[in-house]
Amino acid sequence: MDSLLKLRKFEVVREHLTAPDGSAGTREFVMHPGAVVILPLLSDGRCVMIRQFRPALGIELWELPAGTLDVPGESPHDAAARELEEEAGYRAGTISHLCEFYTSPGILSERITAFVAGELTSTRQKLGPTEQIEVEPLPTAEVLEMVRDGRIVDGKTIITLLRWQMHRGFVS
């Protein structure tokens, strides 16, 4: 595997492959350390959502708190706790594993681990210098309606909310 570009959060590599017929070829991939997404649930049943400006798109998206596994040796569970406080300003008493998924396996190695966080205590956000995030707790029924009507278009948020809905057996 040849490194083409190495940056802080990912690396672009070229791999030399042999096809089933024996011919040689190459493919380029983005190698990513992985990420976490957290579904924070308040005791009154509301879900802590964030509105985050995404410079790559030039727009603000509705999302669940999330982040990259960029601290060496940090477990996904610990990254989820850290990201929840950094982005949403909440500390969780419980963090439970929900599921894992790949975001775009044809070109990207990123694997996201989803968690559900409960017993939340309000702290304060610890945003990075370029992060633009507004926190807004919303009723879970409204959040699921936002998935249904297309106001939520972030893939990791949609997958996490729908997997949680399926896990709970809740259909509205």
FIDO-960994 format. One line per 3 residues: number of its first residue (from 0); their letters; for each residue x negated, y, z negated of C-alpha. Coordinates in steps of 0.1 Angstrom, whole numbers, plus 5000, padded with zeros to 4 digits. Each point is the difference from the previous one (the first is absolute). Example, Ala and Ser with C-alpha at 12.3 -4.5 7.8 and 13.67 -1.06 7.14 Angstrom:
<nodes>
0> AS> 4877,4955,4922; 4986,5034,5007
</nodes>
This chain:
<nodes>
0> MDS> 5000,5000,5000; 4986,5034,5010; 5008,5031,4980
3> LLK> 5012,5028,5023; 5010,5026,4974; 4999,4999,4962
6> LRK> 5020,5025,4980; 5010,5004,4964; 5032,4980,5003
9> FEV> 4995,4977,5029; 4976,4986,5026; 5005,4995,5037
12> VRE> 4983,4968,5012; 4996,4980,5032; 5001,4962,4999
15> HLT> 4987,4977,5027; 5025,4972,5005; 5002,4969,5020
18> APD> 5034,4993,5017; 5015,4965,5000; 4988,4996,5036
21> GSA> 4964,5007,4989; 4998,5035,5015; 4985,5028,4979
24> GTR> 5017,5032,4990; 5000,5027,4975; 5027,5016,4978
27> EFV> 4998,5031,4978; 5016,5001,4966; 5004,5023,4971
30> MHP> 4987,4984,4967; 5019,5014,4970; 4995,4992,4963
33> GAV> 5037,4997,4994; 5026,5021,4982; 5028,5000,4975
36> VIL> 5036,5014,5000; 5020,5004,4969; 5038,5001,4995
39> PLL> 5004,5020,4968; 5034,4995,4983; 5011,5024,4972
42> SDG> 5021,4986,4971; 5031,5018,5014; 4997,4980,5032
45> RCV> 4985,5027,5022; 4971,4994,5023; 4970,5024,4999
48> MIR> 4995,5010,5036; 4974,5024,5014; 5000,5024,5030
51> QFR> 4966,5000,5014; 4986,5021,5028; 4981,4977,5025
54> PAL> 4975,5020,5020; 4996,4973,5026; 5037,5004,5009
57> GIE> 5003,5037,4991; 5032,4993,4980; 5012,4992,4965
60> LWE> 5012,4964,4993; 5021,4985,4972; 4978,4972,4985
63> LPA> 4993,4980,4969; 4968,5007,4982; 4971,4981,5016
66> GTL> 4963,5000,5005; 4969,4983,5012; 4979,4975,4980
69> DVP> 4970,5024,5001; 4986,4995,4965; 4974,4972,5000
72> GES> 5011,4970,4980; 5035,5014,4993; 5028,4974,5001
75> PHD> 5032,5008,5020; 5019,5001,4967; 4976,5026,4985
78> AAA> 5001,5020,5033; 5038,5001,4998; 4999,5014,4965
81> REL> 4974,5026,5011; 5019,5010,5031; 5033,5003,4982
84> EEE> 4986,5025,4976; 4979,5019,5026; 5028,5004,5026
87> AGY> 5032,5000,4979; 4989,5010,4966; 5013,4969,4982
90> RAG> 4984,4973,4979; 5016,4966,5000; 5007,4977,4971
93> TIS> 5005,4971,5024; 4987,4993,5035; 5012,4969,5017
96> HLC> 4988,4985,5033; 5027,5001,5027; 4984,4989,5033
99> EFY> 4971,5004,5024; 4999,5008,5037; 4978,5010,5028
102> TSP> 5008,5034,5017; 4987,4994,5035; 4981,4967,5002
105> GIL> 4992,5003,5038; 4975,5028,4993; 4998,5006,4963
108> SER> 4990,4978,4970; 5019,5021,4975; 5020,4979,4975
111> ITA> 5024,5018,4977; 5010,4986,4967; 5034,5013,4987
114> FVA> 5009,5004,4964; 5031,5010,4980; 4992,5023,4970
117> GEL> 5023,5005,4970; 5000,5015,4965; 4987,5033,5016
120> TST> 4986,5028,4980; 4996,5034,5016; 4964,5014,5000
123> RQK> 4987,5023,5027; 4989,4995,5036; 4963,4998,5008
126> LGP> 5000,5008,5036; 4970,5000,5023; 4989,5034,5014
129> TEQ> 5018,4995,5033; 5031,4981,4988; 5034,5018,5003
132> IEV> 5025,4979,4980; 5034,5010,4984; 5016,4975,4976
135> EPL> 5038,4994,5001; 5018,4973,4980; 5030,4988,5020
138> PTA> 5028,4975,4993; 4990,4966,5015; 5032,4998,5020
141> EVL> 4991,5033,5017; 4964,4988,5007; 5014,4969,5017
144> EMV> 5024,5021,5020; 4970,5021,5011; 4984,4969,5013
147> RDG> 5032,4990,5018; 5006,5035,5016; 4963,5005,5010
150> RIV> 4990,5028,4976; 4973,4976,4987; 4977,4990,5028
153> DGK> 4969,4989,4981; 4994,4963,5006; 4986,4991,4966
156> TII> 5028,5018,4983; 5027,4983,5021; 4984,4965,4995
159> TLL> 4997,5005,4962; 5035,5013,4995; 5016,4972,5021
162> RWQ> 4980,4973,4984; 5010,5013,4966; 5036,5002,5011
165> MHR> 4998,4963,5012; 4982,4989,4968; 5027,5015,4979
168> GFV> 5028,4987,5022; 5014,5035,5003; 5019,5008,5031
171> S> 5018,5033,5003
</nodes>
